[in-house]
Amino acid sequence: MVRLMWNALLLGLLALLMASNESSAQSMKKRAGPVIDLDGYRSQGFDYWTPLKDKLDKPILNKFSLPKGKDYKEDGEILVKELSEKEGAKEVFGELKKQMKPPSGQTLDNLTTEAEVKKDGPKITQMVIRNGTFTGEGAKDKEVKEARLFVAVIETKDKKYLVRMVGPRIMISIVQPDVETFLKDLKK
């Protein structure tokens, strides 16, 4: 009898595990967003990247809103723009660091990580500032407290591009792997 109860318990646990795996697989994000072309290198965005209806002035190529969640009240955004010939990762990262204020008692240097992430295809250098207040570069950007900033500079043979993602720290840390997948998948 005890053996029969253990078998029933194990079968019940196994069924519960299988059901939870099915539901999490169904809720996975889909690569059904827009295809973004950066000088012939293409990659597809995700279905939850909502294109903003704003009129985009060059050099901005794409602008996406990231949905609000129960743990954060503000939305985030992804911005894709073409850089000038003079702008590189060092210059862009320096300018964006000026738009982030570290929390009291911390420095941006302690909160910042920079790395080159892709060597085949376009050169991609990224920077992450894990926490701070994003002040933006003017009236168009709204201040975001407890923000995370993810930036990638993509360098092709002829052009350079910026992918900037900013928003609530929790949200951006969840979305960052998807943006990294998008960047790694840039192919001709």
C-alpha positions as CSV (number, residue, x, y, z in Angstrom):
1,M,0.0,0.0,0.0
2,V,2.8,2.4,0.9
3,R,4.5,1.6,-2.4
4,L,1.3,2.3,-4.3
5,M,1.0,5.7,-2.5
6,W,4.7,6.6,-3.4
7,N,4.1,5.7,-7.1
8,A,1.0,7.8,-7.2
9,L,2.8,10.7,-5.6
10,L,5.7,10.4,-8.0
11,L,3.3,10.3,-11.0
12,G,1.5,13.3,-9.7
13,L,4.7,15.3,-9.3
14,L,5.8,14.2,-12.8
15,A,2.5,15.4,-14.3
16,L,2.8,18.7,-12.4
17,L,6.3,19.3,-13.8
18,M,5.3,18.5,-17.3
19,A,2.3,20.8,-17.1
20,S,4.5,23.7,-15.8
21,N,7.0,23.1,-18.6
22,E,4.2,23.3,-21.2
23,S,2.9,26.6,-19.9
24,S,6.3,28.2,-19.7
25,A,7.1,27.1,-23.3
26,Q,3.8,28.6,-24.4
27,S,4.6,32.0,-22.8
28,M,8.0,32.3,-24.5
29,K,8.7,35.4,-26.5
30,K,8.5,35.0,-30.2
31,R,10.9,36.3,-32.9
32,A,8.0,37.8,-34.8
33,G,8.9,41.5,-34.6
34,P,10.2,43.6,-37.4
35,V,13.4,42.7,-39.3
36,I,16.0,45.4,-38.8
37,D,18.6,46.1,-41.5
38,L,21.9,47.6,-40.5
39,D,24.0,48.1,-43.7
40,G,22.9,44.7,-45.1
41,Y,23.1,42.9,-41.8
42,R,19.7,41.7,-40.8
43,S,18.1,40.3,-37.6
44,Q,14.5,39.9,-36.5
45,G,13.2,41.6,-33.4
46,F,10.7,40.1,-30.9
47,D,6.9,40.3,-31.0
48,Y,6.7,42.5,-27.8
49,W,8.9,45.3,-29.2
50,T,6.1,47.7,-30.1
51,P,7.2,50.2,-32.8
52,L,6.4,53.8,-31.7
53,K,4.2,55.8,-34.0
54,D,6.4,58.9,-33.7
55,K,7.8,60.4,-36.8
56,L,11.4,59.3,-36.8
57,D,14.0,61.9,-38.0
58,K,17.3,60.7,-39.3
59,P,19.6,59.4,-38.0
60,I,17.0,57.5,-35.9
61,L,16.0,54.3,-37.8
62,N,13.7,52.5,-35.3
63,K,12.2,53.2,-31.9
64,F,10.4,50.6,-29.9
65,S,8.4,50.6,-26.6
66,L,8.8,47.8,-24.1
67,P,5.6,47.0,-22.1
68,K,5.1,48.0,-18.5
69,G,4.9,45.2,-16.0
70,K,3.5,44.6,-12.5
71,D,6.9,45.2,-10.9
72,Y,7.6,48.5,-12.7
73,K,5.3,51.4,-13.6
74,E,7.3,52.9,-16.4
75,D,7.9,51.5,-19.9
76,G,11.3,51.1,-21.5
77,E,12.5,51.8,-25.0
78,I,14.8,50.5,-27.6
79,L,16.3,53.0,-30.0
80,V,18.3,52.2,-33.2
81,K,20.1,55.0,-35.0
82,E,22.9,55.5,-37.5
83,L,26.1,57.1,-36.1
84,S,28.3,59.6,-37.9
85,E,31.7,58.5,-39.2
86,K,33.4,60.3,-36.2
87,E,31.4,58.5,-33.6
88,G,32.7,55.2,-32.2
89,A,32.0,53.1,-29.1
90,K,34.3,55.2,-26.9
91,E,32.6,58.5,-27.8
92,V,29.1,57.1,-27.6
93,F,29.7,55.4,-24.3
94,G,31.2,58.6,-22.9
95,E,28.2,60.7,-23.9
96,L,25.7,58.1,-22.5
97,K,27.5,57.9,-19.2
98,K,26.8,61.7,-18.9
99,Q,23.1,60.8,-19.0
100,M,23.2,58.4,-16.0
101,K,23.5,59.5,-12.4
102,P,24.7,56.7,-10.1
103,P,22.9,56.0,-6.8
104,S,24.2,57.7,-3.7
105,G,27.5,56.3,-2.5
106,Q,28.3,54.5,-5.8
107,T,30.2,55.5,-9.0
108,L,29.4,54.8,-12.6
109,D,32.7,53.0,-13.0
110,N,31.6,50.4,-10.5
111,L,28.2,49.9,-12.2
112,T,29.5,49.8,-15.8
113,T,30.6,46.8,-17.9
114,E,32.0,47.2,-21.4
115,A,32.9,44.3,-23.7
116,E,33.3,43.4,-27.4
117,V,30.8,40.7,-28.0
118,K,31.0,39.7,-31.7
119,K,34.0,39.3,-33.9
120,D,32.6,37.6,-37.0
121,G,30.3,39.8,-39.1
122,P,29.9,43.3,-37.8
123,K,32.0,44.4,-34.8
124,I,29.7,44.8,-31.8
125,T,30.9,46.6,-28.6
126,Q,28.4,46.9,-25.7
127,M,28.1,48.7,-22.4
128,V,25.8,48.1,-19.5
129,I,25.2,50.5,-16.7
130,R,23.4,48.3,-14.2
131,N,21.7,51.0,-12.0
132,G,21.2,54.7,-11.9
133,T,18.9,57.6,-12.8
134,F,18.6,58.1,-16.6
135,T,18.4,61.8,-17.3
136,G,18.5,61.6,-21.1
137,E,19.7,64.2,-23.5
138,G,16.9,66.7,-23.4
139,A,13.2,67.3,-23.3
140,K,12.5,64.3,-25.5
141,D,13.8,61.8,-22.9
142,K,12.0,61.4,-19.6
143,E,13.9,60.8,-16.4
144,V,13.9,57.2,-15.2
145,K,14.9,56.4,-11.7
146,E,16.3,52.9,-10.8
147,A,17.1,52.5,-14.5
148,R,19.4,50.2,-16.4
149,L,21.1,51.3,-19.7
150,F,22.2,48.8,-22.3
151,V,24.1,50.2,-25.3
152,A,25.6,48.4,-28.3
153,V,27.7,50.0,-31.1
154,I,27.6,48.0,-34.3
155,E,30.4,48.7,-36.8
156,T,30.0,47.4,-40.4
157,K,32.5,48.0,-43.2
158,D,30.9,51.3,-44.2
159,K,28.6,52.4,-41.3
160,K,28.2,52.5,-37.6
161,Y,25.0,52.1,-35.6
162,L,23.8,52.5,-32.0
163,V,21.2,50.3,-30.2
164,R,20.2,51.8,-26.9
165,M,17.8,50.3,-24.5
166,V,16.8,52.1,-21.3
167,G,14.1,51.6,-18.7
168,P,13.4,50.2,-15.3
169,R,16.2,48.1,-14.1
170,I,14.1,44.9,-13.6
171,M,12.6,45.2,-17.1
172,I,15.9,45.8,-18.9
173,S,17.6,43.0,-17.1
174,I,14.8,40.7,-18.4
175,V,14.8,42.0,-21.9
176,Q,18.7,42.3,-22.3
177,P,19.2,38.6,-23.3
178,D,16.7,39.1,-26.2
179,V,18.5,42.2,-27.4
180,E,21.8,40.3,-27.2
181,T,20.3,37.5,-29.2
182,F,19.1,40.0,-31.8
183,L,22.6,41.4,-32.0
184,K,24.3,38.0,-32.3
185,D,22.0,37.0,-35.1
186,L,22.9,40.0,-37.3
187,K,23.8,38.3,-40.6
188,K,24.0,39.2,-44.3
